Amino acid sequence: MIVKLDVAPRMVPILETERLRLRGHRLDDFEQLAALWGDAIVTRFIGGKPSTREESWMRVLRNVGHWALLGYGYWVLEEKSSGRIAGEIGFSEFRRDIKPSIEGMPEAGWVLAPFGHGKGYATEGVKAMVAWGDAHFGSQTTACIIHPDNAASVGVAEKCGFREVARSTYKDSPSIVFHRRA
C-alpha cells in the first residue's frame, strides 16, 4: 500500500493553452507515464531504449523533487479535450556531464506521446513553458540538448527562441546544445 499525502501537485503552477494543460504529477498518472516512457518511438532520441516501469517511477519522483527543491521542474502535458497525458514538459537541473557545461542553467525538455506527434502540441507547450520561465528566471539563460536526428524537436526549439551554441556528445550520443535568453 502506498501512503498518499498528495501535496506535490499543489506546489506546481497550472498553465493552460488552447488545447493543453500543464500540471503537476499525480500518483494516478503513473500507468500512462510508464506507457509513454516504455514506448520505443518516444525514447529513440532520449536514451535510445524504452524505460522500464522502475525507471519511469524514478523519473516521476525526480520530476516531483525538482519542484520541491528548486521551485521549477516538469509538468504533465495533458490534452484538455480528452484528459489523456500527451507528454511531459518542463525545466530541470540534471548536472549533466556535457561540454559546454549547462550546469546552473534551467534545462528545457519535452517529450510527447505518439498520438500527440504532428499536432503542434510540442510548440504550444514549449511556448507556454518558456513564457513561465521568462517570468520566473528573469534574464537567466536556459538551455536544451537535442539529438541532431530529432528534426521535429530541433524545429520546436528554434521556433521557441533556442539557438544552437555547440555540437557535443552526451552519453556516447551526438547532441546539439541550445541556449535561449529571455
Secondary structure, DSSP 8 states (H G I E B T S, - for coil): -------HHHHS--EE-SSEEEE---GGGHHHHHHHHT-HHHHTTTTSS---HHHHHHHHHHHHHHHHHHS--EEEEEETTT--EEEEEEEE------SS--TTS-EEEEEE-GGGTTTTHHHHHHHHHHHHHHHHHTT--EEEEE-TT-HHHHHHHHHTT-EEEEEEEETTEEEEEEEE--
